[in-house]
Amino acid sequence: MEYTDTNSLVPKEVVKGVHGKFVHSPHMTMAWWHIEEGAMLPEHSHEHEQVVNVIEGTLEISSGGKKWTLGPGSVLAIPSGVPHLARGVTECRVIDAFYPAREDYK
């Protein structure tokens, strides 16, 4: 087992206005995001399954012509390989789980 205090992690800005802290196990990555109001994650896809859990604020995710507006307590599961984009409608905090581990976030 490995213990991490996420308060001690230094956030990385992955795109303008999107800051993440990451914890990795051999097979998964957990991400704690702070997304600024109006920040955009451009459309992308990845091999990883992703579960998005909004803790604070409002996040909009679009995929395949559909749009979801997520608030606190909302969860969206994104399958592997599905193109999607996200926008911070308001400043928000989000926790994501990825499987397999995100090597690009190490």
C-alpha distances in whole Angstrom, upper triangle without the diagonal:
4,7,10,13,16,19,18,18,21,23,24,28,28,31,34,32,29,26,22,19,16,13,12,9,11,13,14,15,15,18,20,23,26,30,33,36,38,35,35,32,35,35,32,30,27,26,23,23,23,22,24,24,26,26,29,32,34,32,35,33,36,36,39,41,39,38,36,36,32,32,30,28,29,27,28,26,27,28,27,30,32,33,33,34,33,35,34,37,36,33,30,26,24,21,20,18,19,18,18,16,19,19,22,20,18
4,7,10,12,15,15,14,18,19,21,25,25,28,31,30,26,23,20,16,13,10,10,8,11,13,13,13,13,16,17,21,24,27,30,33,35,32,33,30,33,33,31,29,26,25,22,23,22,22,23,23,25,24,27,30,32,31,33,32,35,35,38,40,38,37,34,34,31,31,28,27,28,26,27,26,27,27,27,29,31,32,32,32,31,32,32,35,34,31,28,24,22,19,19,17,18,18,18,15,17,18,20,18,16
4,7,10,12,12,12,16,18,20,23,24,28,29,28,25,22,18,15,13,10,11,11,14,16,15,14,13,15,16,19,22,25,28,31,33,31,31,29,32,33,31,30,27,27,23,24,22,22,22,22,23,22,25,28,30,29,32,31,34,35,38,40,38,36,34,33,30,29,26,25,27,25,27,26,27,28,28,30,32,33,32,31,30,31,30,33,31,28,25,22,21,17,18,17,18,19,19,17,19,19,21,18,16
4,6,9,8,8,12,14,16,20,21,24,26,24,21,18,15,11,10,7,10,11,15,16,14,13,11,13,13,16,18,22,25,28,30,28,28,27,30,31,29,28,26,26,22,23,21,20,21,20,21,20,22,25,27,26,29,29,32,33,36,38,36,34,32,31,27,27,24,24,25,24,25,25,26,27,27,29,30,31,29,29,27,28,27,30,28,25,22,19,18,15,16,16,17,19,19,16,17,18,19,16,14
4,5,6,7,11,13,16,19,21,24,25,23,20,17,14,11,11,10,13,14,18,19,17,15,13,13,12,15,17,20,23,26,29,26,28,26,30,31,30,29,27,28,24,24,22,21,21,19,20,18,20,23,26,25,28,29,32,33,37,38,36,34,31,30,27,25,23,23,24,24,25,26,27,29,29,31,32,32,30,29,27,28,26,28,26,23,21,17,17,15,17,17,19,21,22,19,19,20,21,17,16
4,5,5,9,10,13,16,17,20,21,19,17,13,11,7,8,8,12,14,18,19,16,13,10,10,8,11,13,17,19,23,25,23,24,23,26,28,26,26,25,25,22,22,20,19,18,17,17,15,17,20,22,22,25,25,28,30,34,35,33,30,28,27,23,22,20,20,22,21,23,23,24,26,26,28,29,29,27,26,23,24,22,25,23,20,17,14,14,12,14,15,17,19,20,17,17,18,19,15,15
4,6,8,10,13,16,18,21,21,19,17,14,12,9,11,12,15,18,21,22,20,17,14,13,10,12,13,17,19,22,25,23,25,24,27,29,28,29,27,28,25,25,23,22,20,19,18,16,17,20,22,23,26,27,30,32,36,37,35,32,29,28,25,23,21,21,23,23,25,26,27,29,29,31,31,31,29,27,25,25,22,25,22,19,17,14,15,14,16,18,20,23,24,21,20,21,21,17,17
4,7,9,13,16,18,21,22,20,18,14,13,10,11,11,15,17,21,22,20,17,15,14,12,14,15,19,21,24,27,24,26,25,28,30,29,29,28,29,26,27,24,24,22,21,21,19,20,23,25,25,28,29,32,34,37,39,37,34,32,30,27,26,24,25,26,26,27,28,29,31,30,32,33,32,30,29,27,27,24,27,25,22,20,17,18,16,18,19,21,24,24,21,20,21,20,17,16
4,6,9,13,15,18,19,18,15,12,9,6,8,9,12,15,19,20,17,14,13,11,10,12,13,16,19,22,24,22,23,22,25,27,26,26,24,25,23,24,21,21,20,20,20,18,20,22,24,23,26,26,29,31,34,36,34,32,30,28,26,25,23,24,25,24,25,26,26,28,27,29,29,29,27,26,24,24,22,25,24,20,18,15,16,14,16,17,18,21,21,18,17,17,17,13,12
4,7,10,13,15,16,15,13,9,8,7,9,11,14,18,21,22,19,16,14,12,11,12,12,15,17,21,22,20,21,20,23,26,24,25,24,26,23,25,22,22,21,21,20,19,20,22,23,23,25,26,29,30,34,35,34,31,30,28,26,25,24,25,26,25,26,26,26,28,28,29,29,28,26,24,23,23,21,24,22,19,18,15,16,16,17,18,19,22,22,19,17,17,16,13,12
4,7,9,12,13,11,9,6,5,5,8,11,14,18,21,21,18,15,13,10,9,8,9,11,13,17,19,16,17,16,20,22,21,22,21,23,21,22,20,20,18,18,18,17,17,19,20,19,22,22,25,27,30,31,30,28,26,25,23,22,21,23,23,23,23,24,23,26,25,26,26,25,23,21,19,19,17,21,19,16,15,13,13,13,14,17,17,21,21,18,16,16,14,11,12
4,6,9,10,10,8,5,5,7,9,12,15,18,21,21,18,15,14,11,10,9,10,12,13,17,18,15,16,14,17,20,19,20,19,21,20,21,19,20,18,19,19,19,19,20,21,19,21,21,24,25,28,30,29,27,26,25,23,23,23,24,24,23,23,23,22,24,23,24,24,23,21,19,18,18,17,21,20,17,16,14,14,15,15,17,17,20,20,17,14,14,12,9,10
4,6,7,7,6,4,6,9,12,15,17,21,23,23,20,17,16,12,12,10,9,10,11,14,15,11,12,11,14,17,17,19,19,21,20,21,19,20,18,19,18,19,19,19,19,17,19,19,21,23,26,28,27,25,24,23,22,22,22,24,24,23,23,23,22,24,23,23,23,21,19,17,15,15,14,18,17,15,15,14,14,15,15,18,18,21,21,19,15,16,13,11,13
4,7,8,6,6,7,10,11,15,17,20,22,21,18,15,15,12,12,10,11,10,12,15,15,11,11,9,11,14,13,15,15,18,17,19,16,18,17,18,18,19,20,19,19,17,18,17,19,20,23,25,24,23,22,22,21,22,23,24,23,22,21,21,19,21,20,20,20,18,16,14,13,14,14,18,18,16,15,15,14,15,14,16,16,19,19,16,13,14,10,9,12
4,6,5,8,10,13,15,19,20,24,25,24,21,18,18,14,14,11,11,10,11,13,12,8,8,7,9,12,12,15,16,19,19,20,18,19,17,19,19,20,20,19,18,16,16,16,17,19,22,23,23,21,21,21,20,21,23,24,23,22,21,22,20,22,21,20,20,17,15,12,12,12,12,16,16,15,15,15,15,17,16,19,18,21,22,19,16,17,13,12,16
4,6,8,11,15,17,21,23,27,28,28,25,21,20,17,16,13,11,9,9,11,10,7,8,9,11,14,15,18,20,23,22,23,21,22,19,21,19,20,19,18,18,16,17,17,19,21,24,24,24,22,22,21,21,21,23,25,24,24,23,24,22,25,24,23,22,20,17,14,13,12,12,15,15,13,14,15,16,18,18,21,21,24,25,23,20,20,17,16,19
4,6,10,14,16,20,22,26,28,27,24,21,19,15,14,10,8,6,5,8,8,5,8,9,12,16,17,19,21,24,22,23,20,21,18,18,16,17,16,14,15,13,15,16,18,21,24,24,24,21,20,19,18,18,20,22,21,21,21,23,22,25,25,24,23,20,18,14,12,10,9,12,12,10,11,12,13,16,17,20,21,24,25,23,20,21,18,16,19
4,7,10,13,17,19,22,25,24,20,17,15,12,10,7,6,5,6,10,10,7,8,8,11,14,15,17,18,21,19,20,17,17,14,15,14,15,14,14,14,12,14,14,17,19,23,23,22,20,19,18,17,17,18,20,19,19,18,20,19,22,21,21,20,18,16,13,10,10,9,13,12,10,10,10,11,13,13,16,17,20,21,19,16,18,15,13,16
4,7,10,14,16,20,23,22,19,15,13,10,8,6,5,6,9,12,13,10,12,11,15,17,17,19,19,21,19,20,17,17,15,16,15,15,15,15,16,14,17,17,20,22,25,26,25,23,21,20,18,18,18,20,20,19,20,21,20,23,22,23,22,21,18,16,14,13,12,15,14,11,11,10,10,12,13,15,16,20,21,18,15,17,14,12,14
4,6,10,13,16,19,19,15,12,10,6,5,4,6,9,12,15,16,13,14,12,16,18,17,18,17,19,17,18,15,15,13,14,14,14,15,16,17,15,17,17,20,22,25,27,25,23,21,20,18,18,18,19,19,18,18,19,18,21,20,21,21,20,18,16,14,15,14,17,17,14,12,10,9,9,10,12,13,17,18,15,13,14,12,9,11
4,7,10,14,17,17,14,10,8,6,5,7,9,12,15,18,20,17,18,16,19,21,20,20,19,20,17,18,16,16,15,15,15,15,16,18,19,18,20,20,23,25,28,30,28,26,24,23,20,20,19,20,20,19,20,20,20,22,22,23,23,23,21,19,18,18,17,21,19,16,14,11,11,10,10,12,13,16,17,14,12,14,13,9,10
4,7,10,13,13,10,7,6,5,7,9,12,14,18,21,22,19,19,17,20,21,19,19,17,18,15,16,14,14,14,15,16,16,18,20,21,19,22,21,23,24,28,30,28,26,24,24,21,22,20,21,21,19,19,19,19,20,19,21,22,22,20,20,19,20,19,23,22,19,17,14,12,10,10,10,11,13,14,10,9,11,11,7,8
4,7,10,11,8,6,5,7,9,12,15,18,21,24,26,23,23,20,23,24,22,21,18,18,15,16,15,15,15,16,18,18,20,22,24,22,24,23,26,26,30,32,30,28,26,26,23,23,22,21,22,20,20,19,20,21,20,22,23,24,23,22,21,23,22,26,25,22,19,16,14,11,11,10,11,12,13,9,10,11,12,9,8
4,7,8,6,4,6,9,12,15,18,20,24,27,28,25,24,21,24,24,21,20,17,16,13,15,14,15,16,17,20,20,23,25,26,24,26,24,26,26,29,32,31,29,27,28,25,26,24,23,23,21,21,19,19,19,18,21,22,23,23,23,23,25,25,28,28,25,22,19,17,13,12,10,9,10,10,7,8,9,11,9,8
4,5,5,6,9,12,15,18,21,24,27,30,31,28,27,24,27,26,23,21,18,17,14,15,15,16,18,19,22,22,25,28,28,26,28,26,28,28,31,34,32,31,29,30,27,27,26,25,25,22,22,20,20,20,19,21,23,25,25,25,25,28,28,31,31,28,25,22,19,16,14,11,10,10,9,7,10,11,14,12,11
4,6,8,12,15,18,21,24,26,30,33,33,30,29,26,27,27,24,21,18,16,14,15,16,18,20,22,25,25,28,31,31,29,30,28,30,29,31,34,33,32,31,32,29,30,29,27,27,24,23,21,21,20,18,21,23,25,25,27,27,29,30,33,33,31,28,25,22,19,16,13,12,10,8,7,10,10,14,13,12
4,7,10,14,17,20,23,25,29,31,32,29,27,24,25,24,21,19,15,13,11,12,13,15,17,19,22,24,27,29,29,26,27,25,27,26,28,31,30,29,28,29,27,28,27,25,24,21,20,17,17,16,15,17,20,22,22,24,24,27,28,31,32,30,27,24,20,17,14,11,9,6,5,5,9,10,13,13,13
4,7,10,14,16,20,22,25,28,28,25,24,21,23,22,19,17,14,12,9,10,10,11,14,16,19,20,23,25,25,23,24,22,24,23,26,29,27,26,25,26,23,24,23,22,21,18,17,15,15,15,14,16,18,20,20,21,21,24,24,28,28,26,23,20,17,13,10,7,6,5,5,4,7,10,12,11,11
4,6,10,13,16,18,22,24,25,22,21,18,20,20,18,16,13,13,10,10,10,11,12,14,17,18,20,22,23,20,22,20,22,22,25,28,26,25,23,24,21,22,21,20,20,17,16,15,15,15,14,17,18,19,19,19,19,21,21,25,25,23,20,17,14,11,8,6,5,7,7,5,6,9,10,8,9
4,7,10,13,16,19,22,23,20,20,18,20,21,19,17,15,15,12,12,10,10,10,11,13,14,17,19,20,18,20,19,21,22,25,27,25,24,22,22,19,19,18,17,17,14,15,14,15,16,16,18,19,20,19,19,18,20,19,22,22,20,17,13,11,7,6,5,6,9,11,8,9,12,13,10,11
4,6,10,12,16,18,20,17,17,15,18,18,17,17,15,16,13,13,10,10,10,10,12,12,15,16,17,15,17,17,20,21,24,26,24,22,20,20,17,17,16,16,16,14,15,14,15,17,17,19,19,19,17,17,15,17,16,19,19,16,13,10,8,6,5,6,8,12,13,11,10,12,12,9,11
4,7,10,13,16,18,16,16,15,19,20,19,19,18,20,16,16,13,12,10,10,10,10,12,14,15,14,17,17,20,22,25,27,25,22,20,19,16,15,14,15,15,14,15,16,17,19,20,22,21,21,19,17,15,16,14,17,16,14,11,7,6,5,7,9,12,15,17,14,13,16,15,12,14
4,6,10,13,14,12,13,12,16,17,17,18,18,20,17,17,13,13,10,10,9,10,10,12,13,11,14,14,18,20,24,25,23,20,18,17,14,14,14,15,15,14,15,16,17,19,20,21,20,19,17,15,12,12,11,14,13,10,8,5,5,6,8,11,13,17,18,16,15,17,15,12,15
4,7,10,12,10,12,12,16,19,19,20,21,23,20,20,17,16,13,12,10,10,9,10,12,11,14,15,19,21,25,26,24,21,19,17,15,14,14,16,16,16,17,19,19,23,23,24,23,22,18,16,13,12,9,12,11,7,6,5,7,9,11,15,17,21,22,20,18,20,18,15,18
4,7,8,6,9,10,13,16,17,19,20,23,20,20,17,16,13,13,11,11,10,9,10,9,11,13,16,19,23,23,21,18,16,14,13,13,14,16,16,16,17,19,19,22,22,23,21,19,16,13,10,8,6,9,8,6,5,6,8,11,12,16,18,21,23,21,19,21,19,16,19
4,6,5,9,11,14,17,19,21,23,26,24,24,20,20,16,16,13,14,12,10,10,10,12,15,18,21,24,24,22,19,18,16,15,14,16,19,18,19,20,22,22,25,26,26,24,22,18,15,12,9,6,9,7,5,7,9,11,15,16,20,21,25,27,25,22,24,22,19,22
4,6,9,12,15,18,20,22,24,27,26,25,22,21,17,17,14,15,12,9,9,9,11,14,16,20,23,22,21,17,16,14,14,13,15,19,18,19,20,22,22,26,27,27,24,22,18,15,11,8,5,6,4,4,7,11,13,17,18,22,23,27,29,27,25,27,25,22,26
4,6,10,12,15,18,21,23,26,25,25,22,21,18,18,16,17,15,12,11,10,10,13,15,18,21,20,19,16,16,14,15,15,18,21,19,20,20,22,22,25,26,25,23,20,16,13,10,6,5,6,7,8,10,13,15,18,19,23,24,27,29,28,25,27,24,23,26
4,7,10,13,15,18,20,23,22,22,19,20,16,17,15,17,15,13,12,10,11,12,14,17,20,20,19,16,16,15,15,16,18,21,19,20,19,21,20,23,23,23,21,18,15,11,8,6,5,8,9,9,10,12,13,16,17,20,21,24,26,24,21,23,20,19,22
4,6,9,11,15,17,20,20,20,17,18,15,17,16,18,17,15,13,10,10,10,11,14,17,17,17,14,15,14,15,17,19,21,19,19,17,19,17,20,20,19,17,14,11,8,6,5,7,9,11,12,12,14,14,17,16,19,19,23,24,23,20,22,19,18,22
4,7,8,11,13,17,16,17,14,16,14,16,15,18,18,16,14,11,10,9,10,12,15,16,16,14,15,15,15,17,19,21,18,18,16,17,15,17,17,16,14,11,9,6,5,6,9,12,14,14,13,14,13,15,14,17,16,19,20,19,16,18,16,15,19
4,6,10,13,16,17,18,16,18,16,19,18,21,21,19,17,14,12,10,10,11,14,15,15,14,16,16,17,20,22,24,21,20,17,18,15,17,17,15,13,10,8,5,7,9,12,14,17,17,17,18,17,18,17,19,18,21,21,21,18,20,17,17,21
4,7,11,14,15,16,14,17,16,19,19,22,22,21,18,15,12,10,9,8,11,12,13,13,14,16,17,20,23,24,21,19,16,16,13,14,14,12,10,6,5,4,8,10,14,16,19,20,19,20,18,19,17,19,17,19,20,20,17,19,17,18,21
4,7,11,12,13,12,15,15,18,19,23,23,22,20,16,15,12,11,10,12,14,15,15,16,18,19,22,24,24,21,19,16,15,12,13,11,9,8,5,6,6,10,13,16,19,21,21,20,20,18,18,16,17,15,16,17,17,14,16,14,15,19
4,7,8,10,10,14,14,18,20,23,24,24,21,18,16,13,12,10,12,15,15,16,17,19,19,22,24,24,21,18,15,13,10,10,8,5,6,4,6,9,12,15,18,21,23,23,22,21,18,18,15,15,12,13,14,15,13,15,13,15,18
4,5,8,9,13,14,18,20,23,25,25,23,19,19,15,15,13,15,18,18,19,19,21,21,24,25,24,22,19,16,13,10,9,6,5,7,8,10,12,14,18,20,23,25,25,23,21,18,17,14,13,10,10,10,11,9,11,11,13,15
4,7,9,13,15,19,22,25,27,27,26,22,21,18,18,16,17,20,20,21,21,24,23,26,26,25,23,19,17,14,11,9,5,5,9,10,12,15,17,21,23,26,28,27,25,23,20,18,15,13,10,8,8,10,9,11,12,14,16
4,6,10,12,16,19,21,24,25,23,20,20,16,17,16,18,21,20,20,20,22,20,23,23,22,20,16,14,11,9,7,5,7,9,11,12,15,16,20,22,24,26,25,22,21,17,15,11,9,6,5,6,8,7,10,11,12,15
4,7,10,13,17,19,22,23,22,18,18,15,16,14,16,20,18,18,17,20,18,21,21,19,17,13,11,8,6,5,5,8,9,12,12,15,16,19,21,23,25,24,21,20,16,14,10,8,6,5,7,10,10,14,15,15,17
4,6,10,13,16,18,19,18,15,15,12,14,13,16,19,17,16,15,17,15,17,17,16,14,10,8,6,5,7,7,10,10,12,11,13,13,16,17,20,21,21,18,16,12,10,7,6,5,7,9,10,10,14,14,14,17
4,7,10,13,16,17,16,14,14,12,14,14,17,19,17,16,14,15,12,14,14,12,10,7,6,4,6,9,11,13,13,14,13,14,13,16,17,19,20,19,16,14,10,8,5,5,7,9,12,13,13,17,17,16,19
4,7,10,12,13,12,10,11,10,13,14,17,19,16,14,11,12,9,11,11,10,8,5,5,6,8,11,13,15,14,14,12,12,11,13,13,15,16,16,12,11,7,6,5,7,9,12,15,15,15,18,18,16,19
4,6,9,11,11,10,12,12,15,17,20,21,18,16,12,12,8,9,8,7,6,5,7,9,11,15,17,19,18,18,15,15,13,14,13,15,15,14,11,9,6,5,6,9,12,15,17,17,17,21,21,18,21
4,6,7,7,7,10,11,15,17,21,21,18,15,12,10,7,6,5,6,6,7,9,12,14,17,20,21,20,19,16,15,12,12,11,12,12,11,7,6,4,6,9,12,15,18,21,20,20,23,22,20,22
4,7,9,10,13,15,19,21,25,25,22,19,15,13,10,7,5,6,8,10,12,15,17,21,23,25,23,23,20,18,15,15,13,14,12,11,7,5,5,7,10,13,17,20,23,22,21,25,24,21,23
4,7,9,13,15,19,22,25,25,22,19,16,13,10,7,5,8,10,12,15,18,20,23,25,27,25,24,21,19,15,14,11,11,9,8,5,5,7,10,13,17,20,23,26,25,24,27,26,23,25
4,7,10,13,17,20,24,23,20,17,14,10,8,6,7,10,11,13,15,18,20,23,25,26,24,23,19,17,13,11,8,8,6,6,4,7,9,12,15,18,21,25,27,26,25,28,26,24,26
4,7,10,13,17,20,19,17,13,10,7,6,5,7,11,10,12,13,16,18,21,23,24,22,20,16,14,11,9,6,5,5,7,6,9,9,13,15,18,21,24,26,26,24,28,26,24,27
4,7,10,13,17,16,14,10,8,6,5,7,9,12,10,11,11,14,14,18,20,21,18,17,13,10,7,6,5,5,7,8,7,9,9,12,13,16,18,21,24,23,21,25,23,21,24
4,7,10,14,13,10,7,6,5,6,9,12,14,11,12,11,14,13,17,19,19,16,14,10,8,6,5,6,6,9,11,11,13,12,14,14,17,19,22,24,24,22,25,23,22,26
4,7,10,10,8,6,5,7,8,11,14,15,12,11,9,11,10,13,15,15,12,11,7,6,4,7,9,10,13,14,13,14,12,14,13,16,16,19,21,22,20,23,21,21,24
4,7,7,6,4,6,9,11,15,18,18,15,14,11,12,11,13,15,14,11,9,6,5,6,9,12,12,16,18,17,18,16,18,16,18,18,20,22,23,21,24,23,22,26
4,6,5,7,9,12,14,17,20,20,16,15,11,12,9,11,13,11,8,6,5,7,9,12,15,16,19,21,20,20,18,19,17,18,18,19,21,22,21,24,22,23,26
4,6,8,11,15,17,21,23,23,19,18,14,14,12,12,14,12,8,7,8,10,13,15,19,19,23,25,23,24,22,23,20,21,20,21,23,25,23,26,25,25,29
4,7,10,13,16,20,23,23,20,19,16,16,14,16,17,16,12,11,10,11,13,15,18,18,22,24,23,25,23,24,22,24,23,25,26,28,26,29,27,28,32
4,7,10,13,17,20,20,16,15,13,14,13,15,17,16,12,11,10,11,12,14,16,16,20,22,21,22,20,22,20,22,22,23,25,27,25,29,27,27,31
4,7,10,13,17,17,14,14,11,13,13,15,18,17,14,12,10,10,10,11,13,13,16,18,17,19,17,19,18,20,21,23,25,26,25,28,26,26,30
4,6,10,13,13,10,10,8,11,12,15,18,18,15,14,11,11,10,11,12,11,14,16,15,16,15,16,16,18,19,22,24,25,24,27,26,25,29
4,7,10,12,9,10,10,13,14,18,21,21,18,17,13,12,10,10,10,9,11,13,12,14,13,16,16,19,20,23,26,26,25,28,27,25,29
4,7,8,5,7,8,12,13,17,20,21,18,18,14,13,10,11,10,9,11,12,10,11,10,12,13,16,18,21,24,24,23,27,25,24,27
4,6,5,9,11,14,16,20,23,24,22,21,18,16,13,12,11,10,10,11,9,10,10,12,14,17,20,23,26,26,25,28,27,25,28
4,6,9,12,15,18,21,24,26,23,23,20,19,16,15,13,13,12,12,9,9,9,11,13,16,19,23,25,25,25,28,27,25,27
4,6,10,13,16,20,22,25,23,23,20,20,17,17,16,16,15,15,12,11,10,11,13,15,18,21,24,24,24,27,27,25,27
4,7,10,13,17,20,22,19,20,17,17,14,15,14,14,15,15,12,12,10,11,12,14,17,19,22,23,23,26,26,24,27
4,7,10,13,16,18,16,17,15,15,14,15,15,16,17,17,14,13,10,10,9,11,13,16,19,19,20,23,23,22,24
4,6,10,13,15,13,14,12,13,12,14,15,16,18,18,15,14,11,11,10,11,12,14,17,18,18,22,22,21,24
4,6,10,12,11,13,11,13,13,16,18,19,21,21,18,17,13,12,10,9,10,11,14,16,16,20,20,19,22
4,7,9,7,9,8,11,12,15,17,19,21,22,19,18,14,14,11,10,10,11,13,15,15,18,18,18,21
4,6,6,9,10,13,15,19,21,23,25,25,22,21,18,16,13,12,10,10,12,14,15,18,18,19,21
4,6,9,11,14,16,20,22,25,27,27,24,23,19,18,14,12,10,9,10,12,12,15,16,17,19
4,6,9,13,15,19,22,24,27,27,25,24,21,20,16,15,12,12,12,15,14,16,16,17,20
4,6,10,13,17,20,22,24,25,23,23,19,19,16,16,13,14,15,17,16,19,18,19,22
4,7,11,14,18,20,22,23,22,22,19,19,16,17,15,16,17,18,16,19,17,19,22
4,7,11,14,16,19,19,18,18,16,17,14,16,15,16,18,19,17,19,18,18,22
4,7,11,13,16,16,15,16,14,16,14,16,16,18,20,20,17,20,18,18,22
4,7,9,12,13,12,13,12,14,13,16,16,19,21,20,18,21,19,18,22
4,6,9,10,10,12,12,15,15,18,19,22,24,23,21,23,21,20,23
4,5,6,7,9,10,14,15,18,20,23,25,24,22,25,22,20,24
4,7,8,12,13,16,17,21,23,26,28,28,25,28,26,24,27
4,6,10,12,16,18,21,23,27,29,28,26,29,26,24,27
4,7,10,14,16,20,22,26,28,26,24,27,24,22,25
4,6,10,13,17,19,23,25,23,22,24,23,20,23
4,7,10,14,16,20,22,21,19,22,21,18,20
4,6,10,13,17,19,18,17,20,19,16,19
4,7,10,14,16,15,14,18,17,14,17
4,7,10,12,12,11,15,15,12,15
4,7,9,9,10,13,14,12,14
4,6,6,7,11,12,11,13
3,5,8,11,13,13,14
4,6,9,11,12,13
4,6,9,9,9
4,5,6,7
4,5,5
4,6
4
